[in-house]
């Protein structure tokens, strides 16, 4: 990702160029391959705002969030809220989008000290959501614990950058979590998952 030439600081307000909505930055939540995510507030509501330099990559994520909202009965990722551009004081335009802020604990943190029943429950939830995603023709290419939160006793995905249509090249992935890193073909991966869930 091309580096941003600015830092959003707590209390700073930005306004969308096209929609005109304003967002007050609360704090930085994280940084990924194509943008920085901030906690923000607007009209009394709390959201997550992602800003970057590559509008085409961010639009892919926006389109994915919109697709998720059409999967009936399942919340596969954060809800989409807004998309716009922001113009810096240097007159550089940066694309951003706003999504639901999913509040919770990272899955490994949540599971610490809990029984194996919780591990089984979260695994079933995750596999069920992945099945729904696969039914829509997409794969989660960057599936890792950093992208999973436990929110209100439910596993939630917080980064859709790695979600890719079947047959297309994976856009984002983390090598250590990729099955290729471990030399696992799909059938071997399925046998390992079946074994782990049956214990």
C-alpha positions as CSV (number, residue, x, y, z in Angstrom):
1,X,0.0,0.0,0.0
2,X,1.2,3.5,-0.8
3,X,1.8,5.3,2.4
4,X,-0.7,8.0,3.5
5,X,0.8,11.4,3.8
6,X,-1.2,12.2,6.9
7,X,-2.3,10.9,10.3
8,X,-5.8,11.1,11.5
9,X,-5.7,12.2,15.2
10,X,-8.4,11.8,17.8
11,X,-10.9,14.7,17.6
12,X,-10.2,15.4,14.0
13,X,-13.3,15.7,11.8
14,X,-13.4,14.8,8.1
15,X,-16.2,15.4,5.6
16,X,-17.0,13.4,2.6
17,X,-16.5,15.3,-0.7
18,X,-19.6,13.9,-2.4
19,X,-22.0,12.8,0.2
20,X,-21.1,15.5,2.7
21,X,-21.3,13.3,5.8
22,X,-18.9,14.2,8.6
23,X,-17.0,11.8,10.9
24,X,-15.1,12.5,14.0
25,X,-12.1,10.3,14.6
26,X,-11.8,8.6,18.0
27,X,-8.8,6.4,17.6
28,X,-6.9,4.1,15.2
29,X,-8.1,0.5,15.2
30,X,-5.6,-1.1,12.8
31,X,-3.8,-1.1,9.5
32,X,-4.0,-3.6,6.7
33,X,-2.7,-4.2,3.2
34,X,-4.8,-1.4,1.5
35,X,-5.8,1.0,4.2
36,X,-6.0,2.2,7.8
37,X,-9.1,1.7,10.0
38,X,-10.3,4.2,12.5
39,X,-13.0,4.3,15.1
40,X,-15.3,7.2,14.4
41,X,-18.6,8.9,15.4
42,X,-21.3,10.5,13.3
43,X,-24.7,11.7,14.5
44,X,-24.3,9.9,17.8
45,X,-23.4,6.5,16.2
46,X,-20.1,4.7,16.3
47,X,-18.6,3.3,13.1
48,X,-15.3,2.0,11.7
49,X,-13.9,4.1,8.9
50,X,-11.3,2.7,6.4
51,X,-9.2,5.1,4.4
52,X,-6.6,4.2,1.7
53,X,-4.9,5.3,-1.5
54,X,-6.2,2.8,-3.9
55,X,-9.9,3.5,-4.7
56,X,-10.3,0.3,-6.9
57,X,-9.2,-2.0,-4.0
58,X,-11.4,-0.2,-1.5
59,X,-14.4,-0.4,-3.9
60,X,-13.9,-4.2,-4.1
61,X,-14.3,-4.3,-0.3
62,X,-17.3,-2.0,-0.5
63,X,-18.9,-4.2,-3.1
64,X,-18.2,-7.2,-0.9
65,X,-19.9,-5.6,2.1
66,X,-22.9,-4.9,0.0
67,X,-23.0,-8.5,-1.3
68,X,-22.9,-9.7,2.3
69,X,-25.9,-7.7,3.2
70,X,-27.9,-9.7,0.6
71,X,-27.1,-13.1,2.2
72,X,-30.4,-13.7,4.0
73,X,-30.4,-14.6,7.7
74,X,-26.6,-14.5,8.1
75,X,-24.3,-11.6,9.1
76,X,-21.1,-12.5,7.4
77,X,-19.3,-9.2,7.9
78,X,-19.8,-5.6,9.1
79,X,-22.7,-3.8,7.6
80,X,-21.9,-1.2,4.9
81,X,-22.7,2.5,5.8
82,X,-21.1,5.0,3.5
83,X,-18.4,5.5,0.8
84,X,-16.8,8.7,-0.3
85,X,-13.6,10.7,-0.9
86,X,-11.7,13.0,1.5
87,X,-9.5,15.8,0.4
88,X,-6.5,16.6,2.5
89,X,-5.1,20.0,3.2
90,X,-2.5,19.3,0.5
91,X,-5.4,18.8,-1.9
92,X,-4.8,15.1,-2.3
93,X,-8.0,13.0,-2.6
94,X,-8.2,9.8,-0.6
95,X,-11.1,7.2,-0.9
96,X,-12.7,5.9,2.3
97,X,-15.7,3.9,3.4
98,X,-17.6,3.5,6.6
99,X,-18.9,0.3,8.0
100,X,-20.5,-1.1,11.2
101,X,-18.1,-1.1,14.2
102,X,-18.1,-4.7,15.5
103,X,-17.3,-4.5,19.2
104,X,-15.8,-7.6,20.8
105,X,-12.7,-9.5,21.6
106,X,-10.3,-11.2,19.3
107,X,-11.2,-14.8,19.1
108,X,-8.0,-16.2,20.7
109,X,-8.3,-13.8,23.6
110,X,-12.0,-14.7,24.1
111,X,-11.2,-18.4,24.1
112,X,-8.3,-18.2,26.7
113,X,-9.3,-20.1,29.8
114,X,-12.6,-21.3,28.4
115,X,-13.7,-24.9,28.0
116,X,-13.4,-27.0,24.8
117,X,-17.1,-26.6,24.4
118,X,-16.5,-22.9,23.4
119,X,-13.9,-23.9,20.9
120,X,-16.3,-26.4,19.3
121,X,-19.1,-23.8,19.3
122,X,-17.0,-21.1,17.6
123,X,-15.7,-23.6,15.1
124,X,-19.2,-24.6,14.1
125,X,-20.3,-21.0,13.8
126,X,-17.3,-20.2,11.6
127,X,-17.7,-23.2,9.4
128,X,-21.5,-22.5,9.0
129,X,-20.7,-18.9,8.0
130,X,-18.1,-20.1,5.5
131,X,-20.6,-22.5,4.0
132,X,-23.0,-19.6,3.5
133,X,-20.2,-17.6,1.9
134,X,-19.3,-20.5,-0.4
135,X,-22.9,-20.9,-1.4
136,X,-22.8,-17.3,-2.7
137,X,-19.7,-18.2,-4.8
138,X,-17.0,-16.6,-2.7
139,X,-14.0,-17.8,-0.6
140,X,-12.5,-16.1,2.4
141,X,-8.8,-15.9,1.3
142,X,-7.4,-14.3,4.4
143,X,-9.0,-16.4,7.1
144,X,-7.0,-15.9,10.3
145,X,-7.6,-15.2,14.0
146,X,-6.7,-11.5,13.6
147,X,-9.8,-11.1,11.4
148,X,-12.2,-12.8,13.8
149,X,-14.0,-11.2,16.8
150,X,-16.3,-12.7,19.4
151,X,-19.2,-10.3,19.7
152,X,-22.2,-11.1,21.8
153,X,-21.4,-14.8,21.8
154,X,-21.1,-14.8,18.0
155,X,-18.1,-15.1,15.7
156,X,-17.9,-12.0,13.4
157,X,-15.5,-11.3,10.5
158,X,-14.0,-7.8,10.5
159,X,-11.9,-7.8,7.3
160,X,-13.4,-8.6,4.0
161,X,-10.3,-7.6,1.9
162,X,-9.4,-11.3,1.3
163,X,-12.9,-12.4,0.1
164,X,-12.6,-13.5,-3.5
165,X,-15.0,-15.0,-6.1
166,X,-14.4,-18.6,-6.9
167,X,-12.0,-19.0,-9.9
168,X,-10.3,-15.6,-9.3
169,X,-6.9,-15.0,-7.8
170,X,-6.8,-14.4,-4.1
171,X,-6.1,-10.7,-3.5
172,X,-5.0,-10.8,0.1
173,X,-3.7,-13.6,2.3
174,X,-1.4,-14.2,5.1
175,X,1.2,-16.8,4.2
176,X,1.3,-18.6,7.6
177,X,-2.4,-19.1,7.5
178,X,-2.6,-20.3,3.9
179,X,-3.0,-24.0,3.3
180,X,-0.2,-23.9,0.7
181,X,2.2,-22.9,3.5
182,X,1.4,-26.2,5.3
183,X,1.3,-28.3,2.1
184,X,-2.4,-29.1,2.5
185,X,-4.6,-29.9,-0.5
186,X,-8.4,-29.4,0.1
187,X,-9.0,-33.1,0.9
188,X,-6.3,-33.2,3.5
189,X,-7.5,-30.0,5.0
190,X,-11.0,-31.4,5.3
191,X,-9.7,-34.5,7.0
192,X,-7.8,-32.4,9.5
193,X,-10.8,-30.2,10.3
194,X,-13.1,-33.3,10.7
195,X,-10.5,-34.8,13.1
196,X,-10.2,-31.6,15.2
197,X,-14.0,-31.2,15.5
198,X,-14.5,-34.8,16.5
199,X,-12.2,-34.6,19.5
